[in-house]
Structures are given as structure tokens and as C-alpha cells.
């Protein structure tokens, strides 16, 4: 994002994310120079039992000329501080916190020998972005995902 870009504050991340989003992601391997992309949708729907959202992503991922279906499921749970979320993998393991009350948030996630650093920015009510930088002994990646709200 441009340094002049203003972020759009989100009072309640769960309420803001609820619904259907168009997703476009680029994946760059900084070591090899390879680049891939994902195109699909993410639906944030109420979790059974209430109090959180199920993040269900599906689409097609193209890497080195081969396109395959791809899916991902996360759980976004309310944190003690109002308007923020605790993001977890489908199996319940912790992933990262998410607080968009200023419109921007930096998250970290250690994974074995790798470190994931994510920056989340909200441009307006219908557009947000995540940029994950993944570094480790065998990884040097940047994943940039743009979300646009669908009707």
C-alpha cells in the first residue's frame, strides 16, 4: 500500500468479515523466482454454537503451469477484547490474532523452523488485503491476497 494510503478502521472484525468475498492471491517464491496464483471465494459463515465465523476458502491454484482445486478452512473466534478475533486452523490449533480496529494489523506465526509474518490492511468497507512473508530454511515466500466483498 502507498504510504499515503489511509486505513479503514473496523470496529468489529467478525461482523465486518461475515459474508462472501472474492479472493485473488499471488504466491512468489523469492528464492526461485516462481510465481503462482489462486482465484476463488472465501465465505465467512456463523460457526455452530455462535460466537465466531467459519472461514471456508475454495478456488483454483496455479503453480508452474499446473492448475488444481484448492481449499482452506479456518475458524475466527471472538477474543476477550471486543471487536477482535482469534484465528485458528480447522483442527483448533492457534494461528494468529486479528485486530483491525485501526484498519491495519501485524501478526506472527511460528511454524516449525519457519516464521510467518502477516500484515492485514483494510482499504474500505468492501476491500481488504493480507500479505504474508514466510521465511525459513526451505521457504522464502510472499503471499499477497486481495479480498473484495461480493453482493
N, C-alpha and C positions, 0 to 999 in steps of 0.2 A: 504494500500500500504506500502511496505517496505520503511523505512526511506531513504535508498539509492536510491530509485526509482526517476528517473528524470521525470519531467512532460514535455509534448509535447505542446509547445505554439501554439495557434490558432489565427491567425491574424484577422479572420472574422468568428465569431461563426455561423452566418446564412449560409454562404457559406459552412462551414465545415459540418454542420448538414444535409444539403439538401440531400435527398435520402432515402434509405431503410436500416433499422438496425434490426438485430436480437436482441431480448431482453430476458434476464434471470434475474428474480428478486427473492430474498428471503425476507420474512417478518417474523421477530422474535418478539414475544411478550415477553419482558423481565420479566414481572410480572408472567405470567402463564407458560412460557417455550414453548408455542405452536410455531410451525414454519410452514409457508406455502410457496408456490412458484407460480410464474407467468412465463409463457413461451409464447412468441409471437413475434410480429413485431411492429416497430414504423416506420411510413412513415412521413418524413418531406417534404411537398409539398408547392409550392408557394401559398400564400393567394391571393384570388381575389383582384384586386386593386394593387397588387405588394407591395414590401417593407417588406415582412415578410413571415413567414412559418406557415403552419398548421401542428401541431403535432397530428397524429392520431395513437393511440396505440390499438392493439387488440390481444387477445390471450385467454389462459385458466388460471384461478387462482384456485389453490387447497389449501383448508384450512380445517383442521380437517377431512381429508379423503374425502371431497366432492369437485369435480371439476365443475366449472361453467365458462361460457364465461365472459370475462371482456373487457371493452373498456375505453379509456380515451382520451379526446381531449383538447389540449392546443393551444395557439397562441403565437408565438415567433415574437416580433416586434422589429425593429431597434431602438436603443437608440441614443441620441444625440452624444455620443462618438462612433466613428467608430469602427466596429467590435464587439460591444456588443449588448445584447438583453434584452428586457423587456418581461418576461414570464407572460402570463395571462391565467386565466381559460377560458373555452369556452364561458362563458357569459360576458367576458370582465373584470371581477374583477382582480386586481393585485395579482400576486403570488410571484414572486421574480425577481431580476435582474440576468443576467448571463454574466460574463466576463471571457473568457478563454484565454486571451492574454498571461498569464503566464503558462497556462496549468492546473491551479488549481484555484478554486473559492469557497468561503464560502457564503452561502445565508441563510437568515432567513425569516420566515413567521409566524406571529401570527395568530391563528385561534381560535376564541372564547377563551376558557381557556387553549388551547394547544399552544405549541410552536414547530414549525418545524425548524430544523437546517439542511441544506443540504451542503454536500461537493461534488464538481464536480472535477474530475481529468481526464486528457487526457493522455493515455499511448503512443499512436502513431496515425497515420492518420486514422486508422480503428478501434480503440478501446477506449472507454471511460467509466467512471463509475460515478454513483451518489449514495451517501449514505445519507439517511435522518434519523435523530434521532428525534422522536416525543415524547414529554413529556407533561403531563398534569394530571389533577385529575383522569381521567379514561383511560389514554393511557401511555404506556411505550414501544415504538416500535422502531425497527431498520429495515429500508427498504434498501437493497443493490441491485442496478440494474447495470448489465453489458450490454453494447451495443457493438455489432460487426457489422461493415458495411457489407451489402450483395452486391455482384457483382454489 
